[in-house]
Amino acid sequence: MEDTTVSPSPTRKYYLKPPPTMPSAGPPGSPRPSSRASVTPRPSTPARPPSPTKPKTASALNGQIHAAATSENTGISRPSSPLKTGQLKSHNLTGPATLRVPERFQQTPTKVPPTPKHLLSRPRSQLRRPASVAVLRDESGSGDSGESAPSLRPVSSLDVMSPSQQLLRQSATSHGRTASVSSKYSTDSLVGQGNVRVLVRARPFLPREIESESKCLLSMNSALGTTTLTHPDDIDRGDELWDGVNGTPLFRRVKDAKEFVFDESLWSVDRTTKNAQLVDQGALYDKVGRGSLDHAFEGYHTCILAYGQTGAGKSYTMIGTDDEPGLIPRTCYDLFQRIEKLTTATTTFTVKISYFEIYNEHVYDLLLPTVAESPTPLKVRESPVDGPYVKDLTTYSVRSYAEVEKYLKRGNRQRATAATNMNATSSRSHAVFTIALKKIESDAVMDETTEETNSRIRFVDLAGSERANSTGTTGTRLREGANINKSLTTLGRVISILAESSLASKKRDIVPYRDSTLTWLLKDNLGGNSKTAMIACVSPCDYEESLSTLRYASQAKHIRTRAVVNQDFISAAERDEKLVEMQQTINKLQDTLAQNSSTHKQQTDAQVVELEKFRKVIRYYEDKAEVEEAKRRAIMQENETVKLHNRLITEHVKEMRVQATESIKIPDSFVKEWNSITQDTAKFRKELFADISNLFRNDRQLHDRTVHVKAQ
Ligand SMILES: Nc1ncnc2c1ncn2[C@@H]1O[C@H](COP(=O)(O)OP(=O)(O)OP(=O)(O)O)[C@@H](O)[C@H]1O
C-alpha cells in the first residue's frame, strides 16, 4: 500500500523553484521509477528584497566571516541579496583586493522562531553544576558509548583534545612551543593521520514541537565540547534531585543524564541559552568547512558526513537554504575566492564536481541534464589507485561559484525527497557531492619542477535514521526507510569495527564495507586516505533518537584515518630522463617496424626468385621436349625412308633372283654381298628400334616431369 501521507505533487528541498515532475520510489533492485518521491508541496521561500552589497576588502571579508563565528548574535535581521557571478569576478588580483561578498555568505542571524518560555527552562541540575563536575569521561576504557557513569572522573581540557592534538601538543612542548588547542585541523595536517572529527549540532524546535510544548532535553558546553541529554521524565525535577537534604536526592532519577564529549558541541537551539553560544551556518563553516578546505588545498582528501535522525538538520547543515547557505555552498564559494587569490603564472587550479545519490541501494547521477522516466542505476567499480568509484558518473569542470550553484540546484532538485510525519521534505537517499581540486605548479622560467596535487572534498548528506512508527511510514516510504536503516546499520558496524581496532590497536577484523553501497563508496573516507569529519545532527526534544545518534557519533570519534598528501612531484631532470627513455622506446619500435617490413620484402623477393627458378625449369623441360619431339619425328621419317629403301632393295633382289634362277648363275661374291647387306639391314633395323623406343621413353619421362613441375 502506498503512503497516504504523500501528495502526488512534487517539491524539492531548500531551493526556490520546484521542478514540474519528480520520480517515485521503487523497491530495492528495481530501476528507480520516474517519480521516486512524491511530496507535499512546500511553499517556496519568499524572495527577499535585494539590498546593495557592500564592497569589502579581502581581509575585511575574512574578518567578517570570522566574526560570524565568534561574535554574539545581535539579533538584528539583515536582508540578503542573491550572489551574482559578476561580483565574484570583480576582484582585482593585483591591487588591493576588493570583494563584494554576497550577504548570505556574510554573518546572517539565524531565523530561529522566538523560543517559548517553557522551552527555555533548562534542567537546573545542569545549570547549577560547575563545568568541571559536569564534564565527565568514562575511565573504563571501553569507549563504546562515551556516556558518563557514576564512576566517572572530571575531564580536564587536555582530555577534550583528540589523541593527535595531544601528540602535537607534546611534541610542540618538547620543541619549546605550545600548540593551539583550537587549531585542530592544522594539527592533523602536520601529523598526517588523525581521528575522525566528530561535531554534534542541535537544531532549533520545529513549529510542531513548539505546538506540542516539547521540552528541551539537551544542554551543551561549547568550551568543553560536551553534550548532555536528560531523560524527559527528569526534566522538571532538577531542584529536588540535587537539593536533597544532606545531599540525599529526594527523587530517584528515571534515568541518569547522559553526557558525551565531542570535538565540538554546537548549539543551534536558541539564542538565549547562557552556557552555549549559538552556532549559525557561518559559524559552522568556520568550525568545520574552512579547515576542510585548507586541507584540500594542502592536497588531502577530505570528507564531511552529516548523520542523524530524520528531520534533525542534516540537509540544512549541508545544503542550507537560499538565505542561509550550508556547508557545501559556503565551501564552494570560499574555494573560488581562494583560487582567485592563489592563481599565478605558475600556479593554476582546476575544479570538477559530481553529485550522486544512493537510493534503495542503487546509485543515481544527480547532474544529468534531463531526468529519464526510469533512470538507470550506475555501477560501482574499484580502482587500485582511487578505490571504489561510480562508473560513468557525470563530472563537470567548473570555473566559478555561479556554475557550481547551478549544478548544485539541479542535483538538489533531482534528489529523492518525500513528506513523512517527522519531516515535510525528508531526504530518502544518501547524497554525495564531490569537488575534485587539482593544483598544478610549474616553474616557467627555470623549468625546474612540475608538481600536481589532487585532492577531493566530499560532502555526504545521509538519509535520516528513522523509526517506522515515529515517521508514520507505510508502503514505498517504509521500503525506503528499511533500505536507509540497513545501510546506516552497516555504516554503524563499519564504524564500530574501525573504532574498536583503533582503540585496542589490534589487527582489524574484516570491515564489512561491501555490505552496503554507501559504506563501499565511503571506504576511503572511513578507514583510509581521508581527513574526515562527522556532524551528528540532533533534535533538542527526542530522547531515544538523540541518544542513539550521540552513541553512534561517540563511536565514530575513535576511528583513525591515514590521510596522505596526494601529490605527484616530477623534477625537470626526471622528466627529461623520462622523455629520453620514451624517445628511445619510440625509436626501438620504429626500428622493429622497419625491420619487419624489410624482412617481409626480402621474404617476398626470395619467393619471386624461387618461382622464377621453377618457371625456368619448366621452360627448359618444355624446350627439351620440343627438341626430342623433333628428333623423334626425324627418326621416324628416316625410318620410313629406310623402310622404303628396304622394300625397293627386296623387290630388286627378288627380281634379280628370278633372273638369276632363270639364266645366270649368281656369282658367290654377289651372294656374299647379299648376305652382308641383309645382315647390315637387320642390325640397322634393330638399332633403329632401340633408338625409337628410347625416344618414346624419354618423351614420356619429360611429359611426366613437366606435369609435375606445373602442379607445383
Ligand atoms: N540549525 C538549524 N537552524 C534552523 N533551522 C534548522 C536547523 N536545522 C534544521 N532546521 C530545520 O529543521 C527542519 C528539518 O531539517 P532537515 O530537513 O535539514 O532535516 P534532515 O536531517 O535533513 O531530515 P531528513 O533526514 O528527513 O532529510 C527544516 O525545516 C530545517 O530548516
The ligand as an ORCA input file, in Angstrom:
! r2SCAN-3c Opt
* xyz 0 1
  N      20.376     24.603     12.684
  C      19.155     24.882     12.227
  N      18.680     26.137     12.263
  C      17.450     26.434     11.787
  N      16.606     25.511     11.264
  C      17.024     24.233     11.200
  C      18.323     23.850     11.676
  N      18.454     22.527     11.489
  C      17.321     22.093     10.919
  N      16.467     23.113     10.742
  C      15.133     23.000     10.164
  O      14.628     21.746     10.552
  C      13.878     21.141      9.518
  C      14.406     19.749      9.233
  O      15.759     19.853      8.821
  P      16.369     18.997      7.629
  O      15.399     18.864      6.515
  O      17.697     19.563      7.336
  O      16.482     17.583      8.344
  P      17.199     16.294      7.820
  O      18.003     15.778      8.939
  O      17.904     16.556      6.539
  O      15.959     15.332      7.584
  P      15.830     14.085      6.606
  O      16.822     13.084      7.019
  O      14.426     13.623      6.813
  O      16.071     14.619      5.242
  C      13.983     22.075      8.327
  O      12.837     22.846      8.268
  C      15.168     22.952      8.647
  O      15.072     24.213      8.074
*
